[in-house]
Amino acid sequence: MDNIVYRYGSRYYINMTNRCPCKCVFCVRNETLGLGSADSLWLDREPTVQEVKDALLVLDLTSTEEIVFCGYGEPTERFDDLKEIAAFIHNDLHKRVRVDTNGLGCIINGRDIVPEMKGLVDSMSISLNAKDADEYLEVTRSKFGVGSYQAVLDFIAECRKTIDGVTVSIVGGSIPQSSEEECARIAQKMNVAFRVR
């Protein structure tokens, strides 16, 4: 399984699952089979924790400061495995850990997962994607419905208390310019970084 870990730019990314509760209109997986060094990020099956560790151990990580959980699915769909691998990355590989997420991990797992990330995750990139609940549902088509947007806002707020580096992002051009500007204001109000990707 050579699509478990792939390189994109200067970082390595972990592709643990293709499961996701959203069907975002802009999702890159609708456009291409793979990214970076991976010809395809579609998994025949989800790799075991040991397979992820083994895939990381064979890499030359000397020029990489950070390893990112981000593939063709939502990383928190495998949150308990994510925690185990993040601990391995910290303790054995001595690298920083970032999670790129849609921010719905607490709903997915049926509990507040943010405290469990303390000391394991150094930074979070959370997809905000919209200025309000209706626009969010239109753009993301979350299976959790209209309450998804508030769940993302709550997740951002909790991460801000626990994790040093929190960034919220939108996909440029996927929502009107006025909505993009409002998302930037929301990020500023929540005291987190903002990025258009």
N, C-alpha and C positions, 0 to 999 in steps of 0.2 A: 504494500500500500504506500506508494510514493506521493500520495496527495494528503498525507496526514499533516506534514509540516512543509510550508512553502516559503520562499523568499520573495519579498516585494519591497523594492527599494533597499534600504539598509537594515531592514528588520526581518525577523522570521515570525511567521504566523501559524497558529495551530488551528487546524480544521477538524473538529471532533464530531460534528453532527451536521446533517442537512435539515434537521427539524427546525421549524420556526412558526410561531403563532400568527405571523403577519404575511401578507402577500402584497408588499409595497409596490406601487406602480413604477417606481424608479429602480427596483432592485437589480443590481448588476448581474445576478445569476440568471436573469431573464434574457440577458444580452450576449453572454459569453460562457463557454464551458469552464474556463480557468482564468487565473490571474497570476502575474509574476512568473515564478519558476514552475508553476503547476499547469500542465496541459488541461487537466480537468479537476475541479474541486467537488465533483459529485462522488459520493461514497457508495460503494457496493454494500458496505456495512460499517457501523460505527467502530472505530478502533478501540481496543482495550486501553486502560491506563498504562499498562506496561508497554504496549506498542507505541504510544505517544512518547513515553520516556525514552524508549530505544531509538525512535526517530530523531529525538533531540540529541542523544548522546553521540551520534555519528557525525554531527555537524561541527564545523569550525566556527565557534561563536565568539572568537576573540574580537571581532570588529562590531559586535552587536551588543548594545547596552540593554535592550528591552526585547522581550518576547511577548507577542500579542495573541490573545485568544480571539480569533476572528476568521471565519470561513464562510461556507455557503449555508450556514444555519446560525441559530441563536445559541451562544456558548452556555448560557444559564439553563438551557434544556438539560445539560449534564452537570449541574452545579456541584454535586458532591465529588464527581471526578475532577472537575475544574479545580476545586480546592486542593485535592491531593497532588495534582500536577503542578499547581502554583507553588505549593510548599517545596516540591522537588526542584523547581526552577530557582527558587530563592536559596535553598539550603545546599543543593548539590552543584548547580550551575552558576550560582552567584550573579543572577541577572534580575533586572527589574521585570515586573509583570504588569501588562495592561490588558484590560478587557474592553472590547468593542461590543456594545450591547444595545438592544432596543429598549432597555429599561423596564421590561415586563417580567423580570426574573422572580419577583415576589409573588405575582399571580401564578406564574408557571409552577413554582415550587410550593405554593400554598402556605408560605411563611415569610417573615422578614429575613431576607438572606444577607442584608447589608452588614450587620455586626459580624457575621461569619467570615467576611472578607478582610477584616482588620488584620494587618500584619502579613497578609498574603497577596493582596492586590495593591500596587503602588499608584495606579492611575486608571481612570474610567473614561471612556468615550461613549456618551449616551446619545442616541438618536432622538431628538425632539420632534423634528419633521413638520411641525404645524403650530399655529398660534392658538388654536382652541380645539375642543373635543370633536366638533363636527368635521373640521378640516382634517384632523388627525385620522379619523375613521375613514374618510374619503381617500386619503393618500395611502394609509397603511393597510386598510382592510383587515384590521386585527380581529381574530376570532373571539376575543374577549369583549368586543363591543365598545360602546361609547365611553364606558368607564375606564378604558385603557389609558386615555390621556392623563387623567388625574393620577393614575397609578404611576405613570412615567414621571410626573412632576414630584410626586411623593418620593419616588426612588432617587431622583436627583437631589432632593433636599436631604435625605438620609445619607447618601453618599458624601455629600459636602461635609457632614459632621464627622465622618469616619475615615475618609480617604483624601490624601493631600491633593492629588491632581485630578480634578473633575472638569471635563469639557463636554458641552452639549453641541450637537451638530445638526445641520440640515443639508439636504441635497439641493445645490443651487439649481434654480429653474424649475423645480418640482412644485413650487407654490408661488403665488404672486409676490412681487417685490415688497408690497406692503406687509405681507405675512412674514417674509424673511426679516424685515426690520423689526417687527413685533417680537419675533423669536429672539433676536439679538437683545431687545429690551428685557425680555423674560430672563435670559441668561444673566444679564447685568444685575437685575433685581435679586436673583438667587445667588449672586456672587460666585459664579462659575465662568470658566472660559467659554468662548463661542467660536465655532468654526463652520464655514461653508465648504462642503466637500464636493 
